[in-house]
Amino acid sequence: LSDVIERNAQLHGERLAFVADGQRISHREYALRVERLAAGLAGVGFIAGDRVAVLAQNCLAYVDLYGAAARLGLILVPLNWRLSAEEIAYVITDTAPKAIVAGAEYLPIIEAARARFASVERYFSLAAATGAFAAFDDLARAGAGTGAPAADVSCNSGFVIIHTAAVGGRPRGALLSHAGLLAANLQLAGCWNLSAQDVHLAVLPLFHASGLGLMLAVQQAGGATVVLPRFDPQAVMQAVSAEKVSV
């Protein structure tokens, strides 16, 4: 998946890659953002195979983290913010991440259960640093100019753990590989004739297989994604009109 980001930077460098949080990011700019964040993560000790849990609404930082994880060989654990606090804590303990990244509105949920997370070494806030939570933005700033070579990630390496519907009362984590997602993207691109001209509107949550899959498929085709925090009818209609959304 990291190769897709690098290829897009070379083939579609000036074309739009993402619109999010009031910013317009080209494919070349996205590759640089990913490299900086990956360097920042590597600088504080993250290595291939480490797991990072994310509890946040759709945002640019979320998209950056997916790219940096692909580059470093990290495994992301996107958490369903619709779950109860107890269910969120269960998923975290079930997957034993090395770090948790949380949006400002979810910090109290993580803070209340921190004593249960024996595996977690670092906590990051998508807002300002507070208490045990460092500012996530500081990672990219720390990585600026240092460079982070892409890890030797195989096609069968895990990329994301998405929890299924509950079975026997508890959800189960499904590990999706780089190869599995790349193959799914190719099939979707073929069925829908996706190209670099396409613009995807990300209103499905990025913790969901469909939300992530649509973003990755359009990215693999060289297209762009407009990221909304969550579904809002007026915002959707405005985005469709302004960005000529096709997916």
N, C-alpha and C positions, 0 to 999 in steps of 0.2 A: 504493500500500500504506500510505503514511502517512495518507491520508484514512480508511482503515479504522480505524486506531488512534484517530484523533480522533473519528470517528463513534461508536465503541464507548464512549469516555469520556463522550460526551454521552447516548447512549441506554441504556447498560448500566453507568453509572459505578460503582455499588456492587457489581455482580456480580463474581464471581471471574474473573480472567483467567489467572493462572498460580499454580501451586504448585511451588516449586523451592527447593532449598538451605535447607529449613526455613522458608521464608517463604510467605505467602499474599498475593498481589498482586491488587488490583481493577483493572478496566479504567481507571479514573481514575488510580490510582496508577501503572499501567504507562505511560500517556501522559506523566505527569510524569517518570518515570524516563528515558524515551526522550528527552524534551526536554532534560533535564539532560545526558545523555551526548552528545547531538548538539551542545549548546552547548560542552561540553568539547572535543570533537573539532574543532569549528570554531575554537575558541580557539587550538589549536596548529597551525592551518593546513590542515585538511582541507576540500576543496571537492568539489562534484559531479563525478563521474567518476573520482575517486581510488579505487584498489583497496586493500582491506584483507584480508589472508590470516588465517585463524583455524585454529589447531590445538588442539583442546580437546574434552573430553567434554561432553555436554549439561549445561548449567548456566544459571542465571539471567542471568549476564553475556552468554552467547551469545545468549539471547533478546533482551536489551536491545540488543545490538549490531545484530541484524537490524532492530529498530525504528529505531534511530538512523541506520542506513544508509539506510533508506527515507526518513527525514525529510531527510537531507542530500543524497541522490542519490548516495551512495557505492555501489561495487560490491564485494560480499563474495566472497571466494574461500575457501569452507570446505574444509579439507584433511582427507582421509581418514586417520585415525590408524592404520588397519590397514596402510598402505603402509610399505615399508622407508624408512630414512632417505634413501637415494639417490633413491627415487621422490618423496618429499616435497620434496626439494631441487629436483628437476626441475620439479615443478608450480609451485613458487614462482618459479623463474627463467622459466618459460614465461609466467606471467601478470604478472610485473613489478609487484608490489604496492608501495604507498608505505609500508605498515606491516604488521607481523606481531603478532598477539595469540596467546599460547600459554599453555596450562595448565602448572602447575608440573612435571608429569611429562614434558613435552615440551621444556622449555627446553634440555636438553643437545643434543637433535637440532638445534634451530635454531642454538644457539651454535656447534656444530661446523662448520656450513656457512655462517656469517655472511659470510665473505669472498666468497662466490659471489653474494650478493644485492645487486647494484649499485643496484637501484632503491629498496631499503628505506631509509627515512630515520628511522623510529622503530620501536622494539621495546617491546612491553608484556607484562607477566606478569599472569596472573589470580591469582597469589599475591603475595607481597611483592616489592618492587623488589629487583633484584640485578644487579650488573654493568651490562650494556648495556640491561637491561630495566627500564623504569619500571613502576610499579604501575598497572594498568588502572583500579582503583577511584578513583585520583586524578583521572581525567578527569571523572567524574560529579561529584565534589566541587567541582572547579574550575568546572563549568558550572552549579552550583546558584545560582539567583537571577539569572543573566545572561540567560537566554532565548536561543533559537535559532530564528529564523523558518524554516519549512519551505522548502527549496529549490524552485525552479521545475522540478519533475521531470515530464517528459512520460510518457504511458502507454507509449511505446516505449523509454524509457530502460532501460538494463541495470540489473539488481538483483543478480544472483548469477551466478558462473561455477562450474559444476559439471563436473568432469572425467569423461568417459566411460570405458568400458573401453578398454584399450590397443588401438590400431590400428597395425599395423606396428611393434609393440614399445613405443609410447608412447601414453599417454592424451591426449585432446584436450579442451580446455575448451569447454563449451557455455554461451553467454551467454543467460540467461533474463531476459526483460523484465518490468516491472511488469504490463503488459497481459496477457502470456501467463499469468502466475501468477494474476492476478485472474480471467481467463476459466476457467482450470482449476479454481479454487476454486468458482466459480459452478456449474460442471457437477457437481462432486463433491457440493456442498451440495444440488443438485437431485436427484441420483441417490440420495443417502442420507438426504434430508429432514433435513439438519442444521439446528439452531436454537441459540438462546442457552442452551437447557437442556443441550446436549451437553457432555461432558467427555472430552477426548482424553488418552490416556496416551502420552507421548512416550518410547518406548523405542528406536525407530529413531534412528540418529544424525542430528544436524542437519546433517551434511555431505552427506547423501544427499537426492536429489530427493523420495523418498517421505516421509522424516522431516520435511523442511521443508514439503512440500506439505500433509501432513495437519495440521500445526500451523497453517499459514496458512488452510486451508479452514475449520477450526473457529473460528479467530479471526474470519474474515470473516463467519461466521454469528453471531458474538457470544458464542460459547462459551468454555470454559476449557481449558487444557492443564496436565497434571501432568507435570513434567519429571523423568525419572530419568537419571542419568549414562550408564547402559547397561543392557542387559537383565539382570535378576536375578529368578529365579522367585519367591522369597519377597517381594521388594519389590513386584513386579508384583501379586501376589495381595492384598497389604495395601493397595496403592493403589486397586485395583479396588473393594475392599470399602469403604474409608474415604471415597473421593471419588465413588462411584457412577459409575465410568467407563463411557462408552457407546461410545467410539471407540477 
